[in-house]
Amino acid sequence: MSDPKVWHLHEAKARFSELFRRVRSDGPQRVVKQRGEAVVIVTAEEYDRSGELARQPESLLEFSNLPPADGHST
């Protein structure tokens, strides 16, 4: 593949250490199979951040209805 951030599955398996290094240095890397199925590999930190963002309330109203962060009601 011509895009340096896209890997064929067989290449990613054979060069996993390099793939790991590139994720850390260059950002997310896409790994594709022959039939077009794909995954994106990201750093653990980026993955953790995405989970935190998914748990964010969508609106101020939703936020105001959340229980206090310490678990105690006031």
Secondary structure as a PSIPRED ss2 file (coil, helix, strand):
# PSIPRED VFORMAT (PSIPRED V4.0)

   1 M C   1.000  0.000  0.000
   2 S C   1.000  0.000  0.000
   3 D C   1.000  0.000  0.000
   4 P C   1.000  0.000  0.000
   5 K C   1.000  0.000  0.000
   6 V E   0.000  0.000  1.000
   7 W E   0.000  0.000  1.000
   8 H E   0.000  0.000  1.000
   9 L H   0.000  1.000  0.000
  10 H H   0.000  1.000  0.000
  11 E H   0.000  1.000  0.000
  12 A H   0.000  1.000  0.000
  13 K H   0.000  1.000  0.000
  14 A H   0.000  1.000  0.000
  15 R C   1.000  0.000  0.000
  16 F H   0.000  1.000  0.000
  17 S H   0.000  1.000  0.000
  18 E H   0.000  1.000  0.000
  19 L H   0.000  1.000  0.000
  20 F H   0.000  1.000  0.000
  21 R H   0.000  1.000  0.000
  22 R H   0.000  1.000  0.000
  23 V H   0.000  1.000  0.000
  24 R H   0.000  1.000  0.000
  25 S H   0.000  1.000  0.000
  26 D H   0.000  1.000  0.000
  27 G C   1.000  0.000  0.000
  28 P C   1.000  0.000  0.000
  29 Q E   0.000  0.000  1.000
  30 R E   0.000  0.000  1.000
  31 V E   0.000  0.000  1.000
  32 V E   0.000  0.000  1.000
  33 K C   1.000  0.000  0.000
  34 Q C   1.000  0.000  0.000
  35 R C   1.000  0.000  0.000
  36 G C   1.000  0.000  0.000
  37 E C   1.000  0.000  0.000
  38 A E   0.000  0.000  1.000
  39 V E   0.000  0.000  1.000
  40 V E   0.000  0.000  1.000
  41 I E   0.000  0.000  1.000
  42 V C   1.000  0.000  0.000
  43 T C   1.000  0.000  0.000
  44 A H   0.000  1.000  0.000
  45 E H   0.000  1.000  0.000
  46 E H   0.000  1.000  0.000
  47 Y H   0.000  1.000  0.000
  48 D H   0.000  1.000  0.000
  49 R H   0.000  1.000  0.000
  50 S H   0.000  1.000  0.000
  51 G H   0.000  1.000  0.000
  52 E H   0.000  1.000  0.000
  53 L H   0.000  1.000  0.000
  54 A H   0.000  1.000  0.000
  55 R C   1.000  0.000  0.000
  56 Q C   1.000  0.000  0.000
  57 P C   1.000  0.000  0.000
  58 E C   1.000  0.000  0.000
  59 S C   1.000  0.000  0.000
  60 L H   0.000  1.000  0.000
  61 L H   0.000  1.000  0.000
  62 E H   0.000  1.000  0.000
  63 F H   0.000  1.000  0.000
  64 S H   0.000  1.000  0.000
  65 N C   1.000  0.000  0.000
  66 L C   1.000  0.000  0.000
  67 P C   1.000  0.000  0.000
  68 P C   1.000  0.000  0.000
  69 A C   1.000  0.000  0.000
  70 D C   1.000  0.000  0.000
  71 G C   1.000  0.000  0.000
  72 H C   1.000  0.000  0.000
  73 S C   1.000  0.000  0.000
  74 T C   1.000  0.000  0.000
